[in-house]
Structures are given as structure tokens and as C-alpha cells.
Amino acid sequence: IVAHKPELPEISKVGKKFILLQLENIYQHVLNLESAEREGLELNTEQLWESLRLFDNSQQLNPFIQMLSHTKGLKIFPRIFHFLNRQQKLTIVTLIFANLSLIKIISKSSFKNYPNDEIPTDVAKTIEIFQLVVLKPIVLFLSYDAVLDEIIGLLTILIEHNNVSFLSTSQLGISLI
């Protein structure tokens, strides 16, 4: 089995601008929810959930997955995850597992991309951010809130939708598998 790097869909400047605008929208919803939480008000996460655009198929690559290709998108992830219910968290984890090899930093974290298997410092920093702010909440969710059948289902999705041999060459892919 050969570990080929998955082809990431090109993101146009218009697409990138769209994603950055979506990130701003998400940040605003998170800030509003955090403010309401501090004030002890009832939280309505419906607008945040809709702003994630998890079911948007209008682009070649899901907008939420594209957001995870930006440091700003990575850093807001745990703050988003905090406000979601169990089912919403499972939906996000499912989307991430189904598109794992299409997340830019996953692809960049492969040792096969670099001479002497040395990952550049800037990529290593982004890998560390991904591990701390995306993987950590996912692993905690899977450890404490997911049932065995869901974990098996997620692993099946990961295997069916990704190049597992390539993922096994990436630092982040190994962390998840």
C-alpha cells in the first residue's frame, strides 16, 4: 500500500475571503454566547450552529473543514465546542473524521513531505496548535461522552473516507488513529 498525499481542493481568493468572513461571524456568535454565559443568561446556540455551515455543499470542500485550515479557525474550535450539545459535538467529530485528510495541517504534518523527515518549525507550531485546541476536545469528548458503537462508527468513517496509509505517515493522523 502506497501512502499518497491526498489532493487538496484549491481554494480561490473569493473562497478564502468567504471563509474568513464566516470565521468573523462565528467569532461574533461565540463572543455573544460567552457574554451571555458570564451574565447568567439563557444560552441560545442556534445561530452559532447555523454559522458553522456544517451541511453546506456549495463548495468543493466543506466550509467548516476549510475553516480548520486557518489558525484563527483552529483557535476558536474549543470555544465553539464548549457551547454545543452532545449530538452537535458528534456531528462535528463525524465531519472531521470523514474529511481528515483534507484538513490542510493534517496533510502538511506527514513526514513524507519533508527531506530527512524533518517537519519545518512553522508547520510544527501549527501541528501543536491543532493538537491542543482541536484534538484535545475531540479526545475528551470521545473518552467521556461517546459510546463504543459511536467510536466504532467514527473509525469506520475515517477508514472509508481517508487514505489511512497516508494518515499513518502524519503526526496528527497517528494521534487520532
PyMOL CGO cylinders between C-alpha atoms (Angstrom):
from pymol import cmd
from pymol.cgo import CYLINDER

trace = [
    CYLINDER, 0.00, 0.00, 0.00, 1.43, 3.33, -1.06, 0.3, 1, 1, 1, 1, 1, 1,
    CYLINDER, 1.43, 3.33, -1.06, 0.82, 6.41, 1.06, 0.3, 1, 1, 1, 1, 1, 1,
    CYLINDER, 0.82, 6.41, 1.06, -0.10, 9.10, -1.45, 0.3, 1, 1, 1, 1, 1, 1,
    CYLINDER, -0.10, 9.10, -1.45, -0.68, 12.63, -0.30, 0.3, 1, 1, 1, 1, 1, 1,
    CYLINDER, -0.68, 12.63, -0.30, -4.36, 13.49, -0.86, 0.3, 1, 1, 1, 1, 1, 1,
    CYLINDER, -4.36, 13.49, -0.86, -5.06, 16.23, -3.36, 0.3, 1, 1, 1, 1, 1, 1,
    CYLINDER, -5.06, 16.23, -3.36, -6.47, 19.20, -1.51, 0.3, 1, 1, 1, 1, 1, 1,
    CYLINDER, -6.47, 19.20, -1.51, -9.05, 21.19, -3.46, 0.3, 1, 1, 1, 1, 1, 1,
    CYLINDER, -9.05, 21.19, -3.46, -7.84, 24.64, -4.44, 0.3, 1, 1, 1, 1, 1, 1,
    CYLINDER, -7.84, 24.64, -4.44, -9.39, 27.49, -2.50, 0.3, 1, 1, 1, 1, 1, 1,
    CYLINDER, -9.39, 27.49, -2.50, -9.88, 30.60, -4.60, 0.3, 1, 1, 1, 1, 1, 1,
    CYLINDER, -9.88, 30.60, -4.60, -9.36, 34.10, -3.22, 0.3, 1, 1, 1, 1, 1, 1,
    CYLINDER, -9.36, 34.10, -3.22, -13.13, 34.50, -3.22, 0.3, 1, 1, 1, 1, 1, 1,
    CYLINDER, -13.13, 34.50, -3.22, -13.43, 31.23, -1.31, 0.3, 1, 1, 1, 1, 1, 1,
    CYLINDER, -13.43, 31.23, -1.31, -10.76, 32.30, 1.16, 0.3, 1, 1, 1, 1, 1, 1,
    CYLINDER, -10.76, 32.30, 1.16, -12.48, 35.64, 1.70, 0.3, 1, 1, 1, 1, 1, 1,
    CYLINDER, -12.48, 35.64, 1.70, -15.77, 33.79, 2.26, 0.3, 1, 1, 1, 1, 1, 1,
    CYLINDER, -15.77, 33.79, 2.26, -14.17, 31.53, 4.86, 0.3, 1, 1, 1, 1, 1, 1,
    CYLINDER, -14.17, 31.53, 4.86, -12.56, 34.46, 6.69, 0.3, 1, 1, 1, 1, 1, 1,
    CYLINDER, -12.56, 34.46, 6.69, -15.91, 36.28, 6.76, 0.3, 1, 1, 1, 1, 1, 1,
    CYLINDER, -15.91, 36.28, 6.76, -17.53, 33.12, 8.13, 0.3, 1, 1, 1, 1, 1, 1,
    CYLINDER, -17.53, 33.12, 8.13, -14.88, 32.94, 10.82, 0.3, 1, 1, 1, 1, 1, 1,
    CYLINDER, -14.88, 32.94, 10.82, -15.64, 36.53, 11.82, 0.3, 1, 1, 1, 1, 1, 1,
    CYLINDER, -15.64, 36.53, 11.82, -19.33, 35.65, 12.01, 0.3, 1, 1, 1, 1, 1, 1,
    CYLINDER, -19.33, 35.65, 12.01, -18.58, 32.60, 14.19, 0.3, 1, 1, 1, 1, 1, 1,
    CYLINDER, -18.58, 32.60, 14.19, -16.34, 34.67, 16.47, 0.3, 1, 1, 1, 1, 1, 1,
    CYLINDER, -16.34, 34.67, 16.47, -19.15, 37.17, 16.96, 0.3, 1, 1, 1, 1, 1, 1,
    CYLINDER, -19.15, 37.17, 16.96, -21.60, 34.42, 17.93, 0.3, 1, 1, 1, 1, 1, 1,
    CYLINDER, -21.60, 34.42, 17.93, -19.08, 32.88, 20.34, 0.3, 1, 1, 1, 1, 1, 1,
    CYLINDER, -19.08, 32.88, 20.34, -18.37, 36.26, 21.95, 0.3, 1, 1, 1, 1, 1, 1,
    CYLINDER, -18.37, 36.26, 21.95, -22.12, 36.86, 22.37, 0.3, 1, 1, 1, 1, 1, 1,
    CYLINDER, -22.12, 36.86, 22.37, -22.59, 33.43, 23.94, 0.3, 1, 1, 1, 1, 1, 1,
    CYLINDER, -22.59, 33.43, 23.94, -19.63, 33.90, 26.26, 0.3, 1, 1, 1, 1, 1, 1,
    CYLINDER, -19.63, 33.90, 26.26, -21.03, 37.27, 27.36, 0.3, 1, 1, 1, 1, 1, 1,
    CYLINDER, -21.03, 37.27, 27.36, -24.48, 35.77, 27.98, 0.3, 1, 1, 1, 1, 1, 1,
    CYLINDER, -24.48, 35.77, 27.98, -22.89, 32.88, 29.91, 0.3, 1, 1, 1, 1, 1, 1,
    CYLINDER, -22.89, 32.88, 29.91, -20.97, 35.30, 32.16, 0.3, 1, 1, 1, 1, 1, 1,
    CYLINDER, -20.97, 35.30, 32.16, -24.19, 37.22, 32.82, 0.3, 1, 1, 1, 1, 1, 1,
    CYLINDER, -24.19, 37.22, 32.82, -26.04, 34.01, 33.67, 0.3, 1, 1, 1, 1, 1, 1,
    CYLINDER, -26.04, 34.01, 33.67, -28.48, 34.43, 30.77, 0.3, 1, 1, 1, 1, 1, 1,
    CYLINDER, -28.48, 34.43, 30.77, -30.10, 31.56, 28.91, 0.3, 1, 1, 1, 1, 1, 1,
    CYLINDER, -30.10, 31.56, 28.91, -27.94, 30.46, 26.00, 0.3, 1, 1, 1, 1, 1, 1,
    CYLINDER, -27.94, 30.46, 26.00, -29.33, 30.01, 22.52, 0.3, 1, 1, 1, 1, 1, 1,
    CYLINDER, -29.33, 30.01, 22.52, -26.70, 28.33, 20.36, 0.3, 1, 1, 1, 1, 1, 1,
    CYLINDER, -26.70, 28.33, 20.36, -28.86, 28.00, 17.24, 0.3, 1, 1, 1, 1, 1, 1,
    CYLINDER, -28.86, 28.00, 17.24, -27.19, 30.92, 15.42, 0.3, 1, 1, 1, 1, 1, 1,
    CYLINDER, -27.19, 30.92, 15.42, -23.73, 29.60, 16.26, 0.3, 1, 1, 1, 1, 1, 1,
    CYLINDER, -23.73, 29.60, 16.26, -24.67, 26.14, 15.00, 0.3, 1, 1, 1, 1, 1, 1,
    CYLINDER, -24.67, 26.14, 15.00, -26.04, 27.54, 11.73, 0.3, 1, 1, 1, 1, 1, 1,
    CYLINDER, -26.04, 27.54, 11.73, -22.98, 29.76, 11.24, 0.3, 1, 1, 1, 1, 1, 1,
    CYLINDER, -22.98, 29.76, 11.24, -20.72, 26.68, 11.24, 0.3, 1, 1, 1, 1, 1, 1,
    CYLINDER, -20.72, 26.68, 11.24, -22.16, 25.70, 7.83, 0.3, 1, 1, 1, 1, 1, 1,
    CYLINDER, -22.16, 25.70, 7.83, -21.58, 22.02, 8.51, 0.3, 1, 1, 1, 1, 1, 1,
    CYLINDER, -21.58, 22.02, 8.51, -24.06, 20.89, 5.87, 0.3, 1, 1, 1, 1, 1, 1,
    CYLINDER, -24.06, 20.89, 5.87, -23.07, 23.41, 3.18, 0.3, 1, 1, 1, 1, 1, 1,
    CYLINDER, -23.07, 23.41, 3.18, -22.17, 21.57, -0.02, 0.3, 1, 1, 1, 1, 1, 1,
    CYLINDER, -22.17, 21.57, -0.02, -21.98, 24.67, -2.22, 0.3, 1, 1, 1, 1, 1, 1,
    CYLINDER, -21.98, 24.67, -2.22, -18.19, 24.50, -2.40, 0.3, 1, 1, 1, 1, 1, 1,
    CYLINDER, -18.19, 24.50, -2.40, -15.75, 21.78, -3.34, 0.3, 1, 1, 1, 1, 1, 1,
    CYLINDER, -15.75, 21.78, -3.34, -14.64, 21.47, 0.28, 0.3, 1, 1, 1, 1, 1, 1,
    CYLINDER, -14.64, 21.47, 0.28, -16.95, 21.92, 3.26, 0.3, 1, 1, 1, 1, 1, 1,
    CYLINDER, -16.95, 21.92, 3.26, -16.61, 25.47, 4.70, 0.3, 1, 1, 1, 1, 1, 1,
    CYLINDER, -16.61, 25.47, 4.70, -16.16, 24.17, 8.26, 0.3, 1, 1, 1, 1, 1, 1,
    CYLINDER, -16.16, 24.17, 8.26, -13.27, 21.95, 7.15, 0.3, 1, 1, 1, 1, 1, 1,
    CYLINDER, -13.27, 21.95, 7.15, -11.79, 24.93, 5.29, 0.3, 1, 1, 1, 1, 1, 1,
    CYLINDER, -11.79, 24.93, 5.29, -12.01, 26.99, 8.48, 0.3, 1, 1, 1, 1, 1, 1,
    CYLINDER, -12.01, 26.99, 8.48, -9.78, 24.44, 10.19, 0.3, 1, 1, 1, 1, 1, 1,
    CYLINDER, -9.78, 24.44, 10.19, -7.08, 25.34, 7.67, 0.3, 1, 1, 1, 1, 1, 1,
    CYLINDER, -7.08, 25.34, 7.67, -6.73, 28.77, 9.29, 0.3, 1, 1, 1, 1, 1, 1,
    CYLINDER, -6.73, 28.77, 9.29, -5.05, 29.35, 12.65, 0.3, 1, 1, 1, 1, 1, 1,
    CYLINDER, -5.05, 29.35, 12.65, -7.97, 31.57, 13.63, 0.3, 1, 1, 1, 1, 1, 1,
    CYLINDER, -7.97, 31.57, 13.63, -10.35, 28.68, 12.88, 0.3, 1, 1, 1, 1, 1, 1,
    CYLINDER, -10.35, 28.68, 12.88, -8.26, 26.29, 14.94, 0.3, 1, 1, 1, 1, 1, 1,
    CYLINDER, -8.26, 26.29, 14.94, -8.10, 28.63, 17.92, 0.3, 1, 1, 1, 1, 1, 1,
    CYLINDER, -8.10, 28.63, 17.92, -11.87, 29.20, 18.07, 0.3, 1, 1, 1, 1, 1, 1,
    CYLINDER, -11.87, 29.20, 18.07, -12.64, 25.46, 17.92, 0.3, 1, 1, 1, 1, 1, 1,
    CYLINDER, -12.64, 25.46, 17.92, -12.63, 24.71, 21.69, 0.3, 1, 1, 1, 1, 1, 1,
    CYLINDER, -12.63, 24.71, 21.69, -14.74, 27.80, 22.36, 0.3, 1, 1, 1, 1, 1, 1,
    CYLINDER, -14.74, 27.80, 22.36, -17.29, 26.59, 19.78, 0.3, 1, 1, 1, 1, 1, 1,
    CYLINDER, -17.29, 26.59, 19.78, -17.20, 23.03, 21.11, 0.3, 1, 1, 1, 1, 1, 1,
    CYLINDER, -17.20, 23.03, 21.11, -17.94, 24.29, 24.63, 0.3, 1, 1, 1, 1, 1, 1,
    CYLINDER, -17.94, 24.29, 24.63, -21.37, 25.58, 23.59, 0.3, 1, 1, 1, 1, 1, 1,
    CYLINDER, -21.37, 25.58, 23.59, -22.53, 22.53, 21.65, 0.3, 1, 1, 1, 1, 1, 1,
    CYLINDER, -22.53, 22.53, 21.65, -24.70, 19.71, 22.89, 0.3, 1, 1, 1, 1, 1, 1,
    CYLINDER, -24.70, 19.71, 22.89, -23.63, 16.08, 22.67, 0.3, 1, 1, 1, 1, 1, 1,
    CYLINDER, -23.63, 16.08, 22.67, -25.28, 15.42, 19.30, 0.3, 1, 1, 1, 1, 1, 1,
    CYLINDER, -25.28, 15.42, 19.30, -23.80, 18.56, 17.76, 0.3, 1, 1, 1, 1, 1, 1,
    CYLINDER, -23.80, 18.56, 17.76, -20.34, 17.59, 19.00, 0.3, 1, 1, 1, 1, 1, 1,
    CYLINDER, -20.34, 17.59, 19.00, -20.76, 14.13, 17.49, 0.3, 1, 1, 1, 1, 1, 1,
    CYLINDER, -20.76, 14.13, 17.49, -21.79, 15.70, 14.18, 0.3, 1, 1, 1, 1, 1, 1,
    CYLINDER, -21.79, 15.70, 14.18, -18.66, 17.88, 14.11, 0.3, 1, 1, 1, 1, 1, 1,
    CYLINDER, -18.66, 17.88, 14.11, -16.39, 14.97, 15.04, 0.3, 1, 1, 1, 1, 1, 1,
    CYLINDER, -16.39, 14.97, 15.04, -18.01, 12.87, 12.30, 0.3, 1, 1, 1, 1, 1, 1,
    CYLINDER, -18.01, 12.87, 12.30, -17.42, 15.62, 9.72, 0.3, 1, 1, 1, 1, 1, 1,
    CYLINDER, -17.42, 15.62, 9.72, -13.79, 15.98, 10.81, 0.3, 1, 1, 1, 1, 1, 1,
    CYLINDER, -13.79, 15.98, 10.81, -13.20, 12.20, 10.69, 0.3, 1, 1, 1, 1, 1, 1,
    CYLINDER, -13.20, 12.20, 10.69, -14.81, 11.99, 7.23, 0.3, 1, 1, 1, 1, 1, 1,
    CYLINDER, -14.81, 11.99, 7.23, -12.60, 14.80, 5.91, 0.3, 1, 1, 1, 1, 1, 1,
    CYLINDER, -12.60, 14.80, 5.91, -9.47, 14.31, 7.97, 0.3, 1, 1, 1, 1, 1, 1,
    CYLINDER, -9.47, 14.31, 7.97, -7.05, 14.01, 5.06, 0.3, 1, 1, 1, 1, 1, 1,
    CYLINDER, -7.05, 14.01, 5.06, -8.49, 17.21, 3.53, 0.3, 1, 1, 1, 1, 1, 1,
    CYLINDER, -8.49, 17.21, 3.53, -7.58, 19.37, 6.52, 0.3, 1, 1, 1, 1, 1, 1,
    CYLINDER, -7.58, 19.37, 6.52, -4.51, 21.28, 5.40, 0.3, 1, 1, 1, 1, 1, 1,
    CYLINDER, -4.51, 21.28, 5.40, -2.43, 20.79, 8.55, 0.3, 1, 1, 1, 1, 1, 1,
    CYLINDER, -2.43, 20.79, 8.55, -3.09, 17.03, 8.54, 0.3, 1, 1, 1, 1, 1, 1,
    CYLINDER, -3.09, 17.03, 8.54, -1.69, 16.85, 5.03, 0.3, 1, 1, 1, 1, 1, 1,
    CYLINDER, -1.69, 16.85, 5.03, 1.26, 19.06, 5.97, 0.3, 1, 1, 1, 1, 1, 1,
    CYLINDER, 1.26, 19.06, 5.97, 2.05, 17.01, 9.08, 0.3, 1, 1, 1, 1, 1, 1,
    CYLINDER, 2.05, 17.01, 9.08, 3.16, 14.00, 7.03, 0.3, 1, 1, 1, 1, 1, 1,
    CYLINDER, 3.16, 14.00, 7.03, 6.81, 13.13, 7.43, 0.3, 1, 1, 1, 1, 1, 1,
    CYLINDER, 6.81, 13.13, 7.43, 6.82, 12.09, 3.76, 0.3, 1, 1, 1, 1, 1, 1,
    CYLINDER, 6.82, 12.09, 3.76, 6.52, 15.76, 2.71, 0.3, 1, 1, 1, 1, 1, 1,
    CYLINDER, 6.52, 15.76, 2.71, 9.95, 16.75, 4.02, 0.3, 1, 1, 1, 1, 1, 1,
    CYLINDER, 9.95, 16.75, 4.02, 13.53, 15.74, 3.38, 0.3, 1, 1, 1, 1, 1, 1,
    CYLINDER, 13.53, 15.74, 3.38, 15.08, 13.78, 6.23, 0.3, 1, 1, 1, 1, 1, 1,
    CYLINDER, 15.08, 13.78, 6.23, 11.57, 13.52, 7.75, 0.3, 1, 1, 1, 1, 1, 1,
    CYLINDER, 11.57, 13.52, 7.75, 12.08, 16.89, 9.48, 0.3, 1, 1, 1, 1, 1, 1,
    CYLINDER, 12.08, 16.89, 9.48, 8.93, 18.97, 9.77, 0.3, 1, 1, 1, 1, 1, 1,
    CYLINDER, 8.93, 18.97, 9.77, 9.58, 22.74, 9.43, 0.3, 1, 1, 1, 1, 1, 1,
    CYLINDER, 9.58, 22.74, 9.43, 9.19, 24.86, 12.57, 0.3, 1, 1, 1, 1, 1, 1,
    CYLINDER, 9.19, 24.86, 12.57, 6.13, 26.80, 11.33, 0.3, 1, 1, 1, 1, 1, 1,
    CYLINDER, 6.13, 26.80, 11.33, 4.33, 23.57, 10.45, 0.3, 1, 1, 1, 1, 1, 1,
    CYLINDER, 4.33, 23.57, 10.45, 5.33, 22.04, 13.80, 0.3, 1, 1, 1, 1, 1, 1,
    CYLINDER, 5.33, 22.04, 13.80, 3.81, 25.05, 15.60, 0.3, 1, 1, 1, 1, 1, 1,
    CYLINDER, 3.81, 25.05, 15.60, 0.53, 24.64, 13.72, 0.3, 1, 1, 1, 1, 1, 1,
    CYLINDER, 0.53, 24.64, 13.72, 0.56, 20.91, 14.49, 0.3, 1, 1, 1, 1, 1, 1,
    CYLINDER, 0.56, 20.91, 14.49, 0.94, 21.74, 18.17, 0.3, 1, 1, 1, 1, 1, 1,
    CYLINDER, 0.94, 21.74, 18.17, -1.97, 24.22, 17.99, 0.3, 1, 1, 1, 1, 1, 1,
    CYLINDER, -1.97, 24.22, 17.99, -4.14, 21.58, 16.27, 0.3, 1, 1, 1, 1, 1, 1,
    CYLINDER, -4.14, 21.58, 16.27, -3.27, 19.01, 18.93, 0.3, 1, 1, 1, 1, 1, 1,
    CYLINDER, -3.27, 19.01, 18.93, -4.08, 21.35, 21.79, 0.3, 1, 1, 1, 1, 1, 1,
    CYLINDER, -4.08, 21.35, 21.79, -7.19, 23.08, 20.53, 0.3, 1, 1, 1, 1, 1, 1,
    CYLINDER, -7.19, 23.08, 20.53, -8.84, 20.54, 18.21, 0.3, 1, 1, 1, 1, 1, 1,
    CYLINDER, -8.84, 20.54, 18.21, -7.63, 17.07, 19.13, 0.3, 1, 1, 1, 1, 1, 1,
    CYLINDER, -7.63, 17.07, 19.13, -7.80, 17.58, 22.89, 0.3, 1, 1, 1, 1, 1, 1,
    CYLINDER, -7.80, 17.58, 22.89, -11.56, 18.46, 22.98, 0.3, 1, 1, 1, 1, 1, 1,
    CYLINDER, -11.56, 18.46, 22.98, -12.29, 15.66, 20.49, 0.3, 1, 1, 1, 1, 1, 1,
    CYLINDER, -12.29, 15.66, 20.49, -10.40, 13.07, 22.53, 0.3, 1, 1, 1, 1, 1, 1,
    CYLINDER, -10.40, 13.07, 22.53, -12.08, 14.25, 25.75, 0.3, 1, 1, 1, 1, 1, 1,
    CYLINDER, -12.08, 14.25, 25.75, -15.48, 14.02, 24.06, 0.3, 1, 1, 1, 1, 1, 1,
    CYLINDER, -15.48, 14.02, 24.06, -14.75, 10.53, 22.74, 0.3, 1, 1, 1, 1, 1, 1,
    CYLINDER, -14.75, 10.53, 22.74, -13.37, 9.41, 26.11, 0.3, 1, 1, 1, 1, 1, 1,
    CYLINDER, -13.37, 9.41, 26.11, -16.22, 10.65, 28.29, 0.3, 1, 1, 1, 1, 1, 1,
    CYLINDER, -16.22, 10.65, 28.29, -19.32, 11.20, 26.16, 0.3, 1, 1, 1, 1, 1, 1,
    CYLINDER, -19.32, 11.20, 26.16, -19.20, 8.80, 23.21, 0.3, 1, 1, 1, 1, 1, 1,
    CYLINDER, -19.20, 8.80, 23.21, -20.33, 5.20, 23.41, 0.3, 1, 1, 1, 1, 1, 1,
    CYLINDER, -20.33, 5.20, 23.41, -18.39, 2.32, 21.89, 0.3, 1, 1, 1, 1, 1, 1,
    CYLINDER, -18.39, 2.32, 21.89, -20.75, 1.97, 18.89, 0.3, 1, 1, 1, 1, 1, 1,
    CYLINDER, -20.75, 1.97, 18.89, -20.20, 5.64, 18.01, 0.3, 1, 1, 1, 1, 1, 1,
    CYLINDER, -20.20, 5.64, 18.01, -16.43, 5.29, 18.27, 0.3, 1, 1, 1, 1, 1, 1,
    CYLINDER, -16.43, 5.29, 18.27, -16.50, 2.22, 16.02, 0.3, 1, 1, 1, 1, 1, 1,
    CYLINDER, -16.50, 2.22, 16.02, -18.70, 4.14, 13.57, 0.3, 1, 1, 1, 1, 1, 1,
    CYLINDER, -18.70, 4.14, 13.57, -16.27, 7.08, 13.58, 0.3, 1, 1, 1, 1, 1, 1,
    CYLINDER, -16.27, 7.08, 13.58, -13.33, 4.77, 12.92, 0.3, 1, 1, 1, 1, 1, 1,
    CYLINDER, -13.33, 4.77, 12.92, -15.25, 3.18, 10.06, 0.3, 1, 1, 1, 1, 1, 1,
    CYLINDER, -15.25, 3.18, 10.06, -15.93, 6.63, 8.59, 0.3, 1, 1, 1, 1, 1, 1,
    CYLINDER, -15.93, 6.63, 8.59, -12.27, 7.55, 8.99, 0.3, 1, 1, 1, 1, 1, 1,
    CYLINDER, -12.27, 7.55, 8.99, -11.16, 4.38, 7.17, 0.3, 1, 1, 1, 1, 1, 1,
    CYLINDER, -11.16, 4.38, 7.17, -13.76, 4.66, 4.38, 0.3, 1, 1, 1, 1, 1, 1,
    CYLINDER, -13.76, 4.66, 4.38, -13.22, 8.36, 3.61, 0.3, 1, 1, 1, 1, 1, 1,
    CYLINDER, -13.22, 8.36, 3.61, -9.48, 8.82, 4.03, 0.3, 1, 1, 1, 1, 1, 1,
    CYLINDER, -9.48, 8.82, 4.03, -6.20, 7.41, 2.81, 0.3, 1, 1, 1, 1, 1, 1,
    CYLINDER, -6.20, 7.41, 2.81, -5.25, 5.65, 6.04, 0.3, 1, 1, 1, 1, 1, 1,
    CYLINDER, -5.25, 5.65, 6.04, -1.79, 4.72, 4.76, 0.3, 1, 1, 1, 1, 1, 1,
    CYLINDER, -1.79, 4.72, 4.76, -1.08, 8.43, 4.20, 0.3, 1, 1, 1, 1, 1, 1,
    CYLINDER, -1.08, 8.43, 4.20, -2.60, 9.39, 7.56, 0.3, 1, 1, 1, 1, 1, 1,
    CYLINDER, -2.60, 9.39, 7.56, -0.26, 6.91, 9.23, 0.3, 1, 1, 1, 1, 1, 1,
    CYLINDER, -0.26, 6.91, 9.23, 2.67, 8.97, 7.92, 0.3, 1, 1, 1, 1, 1, 1,
    CYLINDER, 2.67, 8.97, 7.92, 1.38, 12.14, 9.54, 0.3, 1, 1, 1, 1, 1, 1,
    CYLINDER, 1.38, 12.14, 9.54, 1.95, 13.15, 13.12, 0.3, 1, 1, 1, 1, 1, 1,
    CYLINDER, 1.95, 13.15, 13.12, -1.68, 14.25, 13.56, 0.3, 1, 1, 1, 1, 1, 1,
    CYLINDER, -1.68, 14.25, 13.56, -3.11, 11.24, 11.74, 0.3, 1, 1, 1, 1, 1, 1,
    CYLINDER, -3.11, 11.24, 11.74, -1.25, 8.90, 14.09, 0.3, 1, 1, 1, 1, 1, 1,
    CYLINDER, -1.25, 8.90, 14.09, -2.52, 10.89, 17.09, 0.3, 1, 1, 1, 1, 1, 1,
    CYLINDER, -2.52, 10.89, 17.09, -6.12, 10.33, 16.03, 0.3, 1, 1, 1, 1, 1, 1,
    CYLINDER, -6.12, 10.33, 16.03, -5.84, 6.76, 14.83, 0.3, 1, 1, 1, 1, 1, 1,
]
cmd.load_cgo(trace, "trace")
